[in-house]
Amino acid sequence: MTKIQPGLRGPQLVQSSPSRGTAPTSPQSAGVGQTEYSTGKGLALRRRAAVELSGVPPVAARPLQQQARSLEIGTNYTDIGTDTYGLSTDPVELRREIAEDLQHLASMGITDVRVWAMGYLDSGQGLAGNPDFARMRLQLILEEASRLGMHVTVDVMDLQRPTGTLHDEAGNVIPQPDTQALDSASAEHYRAVLESVVTPAVRAAREAGANLSNITFSVGNEPAGPNDPGAFADWFVARAGDLRGALRAAGLSQPTIVAELIPFSVGDPPDAAAMAEIVRAVDAVSVHFYAPGPVDPDNPEYSALLQWAGAAGRKPFTVGEFGAMPGVADRDNVLMGWLRQMETDGIGGVRLWQFGKNENTAGHTDDRSLQDAGGLHELLRQEQFLP
């Protein structure tokens, strides 16, 4: 099993992104799982002085040195800003909802959150079908995250490949298409989203005074190409280049870009060459994992996750989504066991899936969501993962 070396911790961000026209730095070793790397950037990075942009007061960020554990806890809140009636189209109301959601998370000791710029339909306000609304919402998220000193990762869109099993007329299993084969993942569609949503939102937030050094951008949620890892890696590198170019066009000279993947995004076991190509194209790597039961370090998906961590080299590595599969008994204690294992393995940060959401809120929840996990919150506090 790959053993990951813990890295340094601290509130500063060490930029690993390349200068304009320069290829990203490659991992320190070509062998998967053979490089030591620093996880010190972790979660809850880039806390900055608050900028007064709305009426909700900022929460003082907890100094990292007061945290007893080396594993930092964040959350996923894909549809942040949603209230009981969905996403408000009124910018003043939507800003208030976003600020209150971030304030609530900060009160729990969580200062790192991942959101989606495009994704789920919310009470008729479909972001995918309304780029102007999606742009406004993203701008407000960026401004409020800056004001409250929160670290936010923004996924451009949902890039999951279809799930389920297909069969031909003879009953043979047909592989689901890879992400790069989906119309929604085409270069034209991806660039249109960048042009209509991401670039103008970033530019407007900067013009409003937001400090966007606290923002990381993800190519998209869980893209995967296990059928053809090489073609998938080529597609991913091209989309990462599109995103980097769009962010630079919006005024960010050194944007931080992360790959948000699943353990088998490039096959089972992961294709080493495809992993290396993807890692070179980004500044950080994040892999999602859902516990199928009690801790098993030899679980195939977890082993693949550790291979990605090794391939990341000295670039930051986190577990970007974490929860339990439906039906896992004693869920909260199982999750705590896995968090201890991840900490032992040197992983620097984990984002719990939909943790800390208002349980009365409409919007995106599913059978893996942790919006109702008050017991888990207490366990995290008892073991000093959260204050």
C-alpha positions, 0 to 999 in steps of 0.5 A: 500500500502506498504510504503518503508522507505528511507535509507542512501546514500553514495558511499561506498558499504556495502557488504551483501554477505555471507562468503564461506560456510555460508548461506546469511543473511535472511530478518529482518522480515518474513512478506512481506512489513513489514520490513524497509530496506535501499536503500542507496546503490542505483545506481552509487555505488563503484566509484573507482580511474581510472586505465589506460587501454585504450586511452579514458580518464576517467570522474570524477564521480559526488559526490553523495552529490551534487545530490539533489534527493534521487533517482539515475538514471542509464540505461540499455545498453544490447549490449554495444560496438555496432556501426553502423555495429554491435559488432566489433570482433577486441579487440582494436576496441571493447574496444574503442567502449565500452569505448566511450559508457561508456564515453557518459553515464558518460557525461550525469551524468549516472554512473550506467549501466546494460549489458548482457553477453549473449543475442541478436544477433548483425549483425551476431555476435551472443554472444550465439553462440560464447562464446569466443567472449562473453568472450572477450567482457565481459572482456573488459566491466569489465576493462573499467568500472573499469577504468572509475569508472562506476558501471556495473551490468552484467546479465549472460543471458536472462532468460525470459519465453515465452510471448503470449497466448497458447490454446489447441484444445478446445480453453482453455488457456495453461500457458506458461512454467516457466523459470526453464522448459526451455532448455536454463535455465537448470543447464547444460547450465547455468554452461557451460556459466559460465565456458566458459564466466563469470569465464574466463572473470572475471579472465582475467580482474582481472589479467589485474588490474581491480578493480571489486568491481564496478561490480554486477552480475545478475543471468539473465534477468527476470526469472519467475515461476508463475505457480510453485513459489516453484519450481522456487525459488528452481531453482533460488537459485541453479543458484545463487549458481552456479554463486556465486561459479563461481565468487569465482573460478575466484578470487572474495571472496565476489561477489555481486549477484542481482536478476533481476525479474519482479513483478509477477516472483513468481505469482500474487500476489507474493508468500511470501515464494518463495520471501523470499527464493529468497531474501536469496540467493542474495545480492540485489533485482531488479524488472522491471516495465513499466508504462501502463499510468499515475501514479497509486500507486495501479497498480497491478504490481507496488504493487507487486514491492513494495512487493518485496521491502519489502521482500528485507529487508535491502538488496539494492532494485532498479527498474532495468528496467523502461520505458513506455508501447508502445502507452502511451501518453505524455510518458516523463511526465508520466515517470517523474511522476512515478519517483517522485512516486518511490522516494516518496516510498523510492526506491533508484535507477532506470535504464531507459530502453536503455536510452542514447544509440546512436540513430544511433547505430545498435543493440538492440532497441525496442518499449520501448527503450528510446535511443531517449529521449532527452526531457526526459533527459532535464526533468531529468536535470530540476528536478535535477535527473541528473546534 
